């Protein structure tokens, strides 16, 4: 996988079209952000109010993330992305008209920023989940890095361009360009012929419960989410307070602010070019630690150093940003199985954007009380500590390197005997007979079996041991319905799950015997 060219996905026509559309939309989003923040800088001296632009833009991902993930897993992803972009385009168009008429105030600006964010939030999990539909499995890591490059490359172009355009034409102009960028994305998605959605989509309640169950029983996914939150919460201080610093000791206008944000984006683009070579020599965990420390140094510097020195540090911060999210984004995409990918990615996006949104409120409030310079210094020191924490909270072994293929299994029961799909709960009992000397090894192996069952549908699980016959063990777990059990066996159990289950079963003296029970009417 490491030998795949970082540019290989761009040779695939549909990936290239959608990548360019995403780049254009991301440029529009950054232009919108700069225009909104600078409008508030010029109309309010309150750092907390300025930081709320970031919150209003990102909070929808926290509120709608799970629903968006369910929709992306249950329905046609193309239609979802198309509808969400048209909604965002409509909200951006209304904001443009209000601003052009001179009726814009902080409340309406934040409201329409929030509505635009809702459209983006509904599309994000589907966007993240479509890479496997566009490129082969071995190019997923490269596709993920290129997707991050589009977002961060937009950070290089969008803010700098917006700074100039805002100073020449005012915020309404960049708001209008953002609306156009959403329409462009909708057109690109419209011409894509995506795979159809699932024939038998899960019900919302069942799907959301299954997604959360999966994450609770997936240690590698939970560690990715933890590393994401640890980085994003303090890193959000730089984006929330940089416009305040620009208007403070840096004494720059909107153009200068755009250029400083552009330095971050330039670093991100450089990162995409440099990182494939660097990653051959540096382990992912060490890279995460170094990136957090470098981003922390730039965050601290933003409160004290002059613009020229800060711009250089921000280039390195951009490299660190893309390094962090190239690793985390590809790790979670490669670790999640297809059946729950969008739901898992929605939680990842909730953590990413939620940490930024809530962090922006925190850092903005602290800056109002204590000044932006000491708050940026505190966030920078915290990021250095986050980098050091990799030594005790690293990404777990084999993250992103698991077998995610699914082979449909025969449950071993005649169709005439099958319960009704909604019958349940189903109690599954599996009998194992072992030699006494293998008991300890078997119990240890069943720890991973338990996690596999819980990830794929089990609600309760236990392993019991016979009091009178030391060779007898029973695995017992409940699944909500017979339909859910069939999904567990035929759609959700991956190659890695089969390996874990088979390794435990091979310790038995004879093949395990499985039985199913449903409630009896008395």
HUHU-V517204 format. One line per field, one symbol per residue. burial: 1 if it has 24 or more other ideal C-beta (glycine too) atoms within 12 Angstrom, else 0. A space follows every 50 residues. Layout:
burial->???
This chain:
burial->00000101110001101111111111111111111111111101001111 11111111111111111111111111111111111111111111110110 00010101111111111111111111111111111010111111111111 11111111111111111000111111111111111101100101000000 01000111111111101111111111111111111111111111111101 01011111111111111111110111011000011011111111111111 11111010011011111111111111111111111111111111111111 11111111111111111100011011111101110110110011100011 01010100101000000010001111110111110000100100110111 11111111101010100000011111111111111111101111011101 1001101100010101010000
